[in-house]
Amino acid sequence: MYESGAFVAEHVEPVTKAQVQPNGVDLTVEAVLEQRQPGRIGTDGKTIGDRQPVATEAETFTLSPGGYILQYAETISIPEDHVGFLYPRSSLMRNSCMLNTAVWDAGYTGKGEGLLQVHHEVELERGARVAQLVLADAEHADTYEGSYQGERVE
Ligand SMILES: O=c1ccn([C@H]2C[C@H](O)[C@@H](COP(=O)(O)OP(=O)(O)OP(=O)(O)O)O2)c(=O)[nH]1
């Protein structure tokens, strides 16, 4: 079963009323990065290639077609007995852009990232709502203790 937006809002910080949707909570853009160096996914570990921030003009990212790393502004805490999924805001998708995401594990806390695919030039203002996080009930053996635990949380 998926939880309500009001429930999800208890696990997103900071959150405003405008972000709370019936079934989830909208996340906003903090930064957009461009990957400059190759990474590696091996059998013995992984490395993330160098990424550099895309500059803004008047707090707006003007993005030409390509793939970008989008960093969310909110700290997400996935509660025990749940799993998180993230979807693009439909207006982003309707503008020929897509956010690709992975699984948000029970026990994870951090400001996560997504892969933003831009298929037509688009402008994104810093702080704009671009994605929606939903939480579903889930069984799990352990809680998240991976390398991204606590990422970008002061
Ligand atoms: O689109 C997503 C999906 C997940 N996460 C966060 C939450 C998740 O719990 C964490 C780690 O994801 P995953 O377990 O897939 O990472 P990994 O590549 O297996 O690395 P590690 O084993 O170090 O966790 O990243 C994101 O930031 N963005």
The ligand as an SDF file (V2000), in Angstrom:
LIG
                    3D

 28 29  0  0  0  0  0  0  0  0999 V2000
   17.0220    7.9210   -7.4630 O   0  0  0  0  0  0  0  0  0  0  0  0
   17.5360    7.7600   -6.3750 C   0  0  0  0  0  0  0  0  0  0  0  0
   17.3520    6.5790   -5.6460 C   0  0  0  0  0  0  0  0  0  0  0  0
   17.9830    6.4330   -4.4360 C   0  0  0  0  0  0  0  0  0  0  0  0
   18.7420    7.4450   -3.9190 N   0  0  0  0  0  0  0  0  0  0  0  0
   19.3920    7.3120   -2.6150 C   0  0  0  0  0  0  0  0  0  0  0  0
   18.5260    6.5060   -1.6580 C   0  0  0  0  0  0  0  0  0  0  0  0
   19.1460    5.1470   -1.6310 C   0  0  0  0  0  0  0  0  0  0  0  0
   18.8760    4.4860   -0.4200 O   0  0  0  0  0  0  0  0  0  0  0  0
   20.6180    5.5180   -1.8080 C   0  0  0  0  0  0  0  0  0  0  0  0
   21.5020    4.4010   -2.2370 C   0  0  0  0  0  0  0  0  0  0  0  0
   21.0150    3.8160   -3.4070 O   0  0  0  0  0  0  0  0  0  0  0  0
   21.5780    2.3870   -3.8350 P   0  0  0  0  0  0  0  0  0  0  0  0
   21.4290    1.4230   -2.7130 O   0  0  0  0  0  0  0  0  0  0  0  0
   20.9720    2.0400   -5.1420 O   0  0  0  0  0  0  0  0  0  0  0  0
   23.1450    2.7450   -4.0190 O   0  0  0  0  0  0  0  0  0  0  0  0
   24.3600    1.8120   -4.4870 P   0  0  0  0  0  0  0  0  0  0  0  0
   24.8080    2.2480   -5.8100 O   0  0  0  0  0  0  0  0  0  0  0  0
   23.9690    0.3650   -4.3250 O   0  0  0  0  0  0  0  0  0  0  0  0
   25.5200    2.1990   -3.4780 O   0  0  0  0  0  0  0  0  0  0  0  0
   25.6960    1.7640   -1.9300 P   0  0  0  0  0  0  0  0  0  0  0  0
   25.8570    0.2800   -1.9410 O   0  0  0  0  0  0  0  0  0  0  0  0
   26.9190    2.4910   -1.4770 O   0  0  0  0  0  0  0  0  0  0  0  0
   24.4710    2.1970   -1.2120 O   0  0  0  0  0  0  0  0  0  0  0  0
   20.5990    6.5700   -2.7730 O   0  0  0  0  0  0  0  0  0  0  0  0
   18.9140    8.6080   -4.6180 C   0  0  0  0  0  0  0  0  0  0  0  0
   19.5840    9.5390   -4.1970 O   0  0  0  0  0  0  0  0  0  0  0  0
   18.3030    8.7340   -5.8330 N   0  0  0  0  0  0  0  0  0  0  0  0
  1  2  2  0
  2  3  1  0
  2 28  1  0
  3  4  2  0
  4  5  1  0
  5  6  1  0
  5 26  1  0
  6  7  1  0
  6 25  1  0
  7  8  1  0
  8  9  1  0
  8 10  1  0
 10 11  1  0
 10 25  1  0
 11 12  1  0
 12 13  1  0
 13 14  2  0
 13 15  1  0
 13 16  1  0
 16 17  1  0
 17 18  2  0
 17 19  1  0
 17 20  1  0
 20 21  1  0
 21 22  2  0
 21 23  1  0
 21 24  1  0
 26 27  2  0
 26 28  1  0
M  END
$$$$
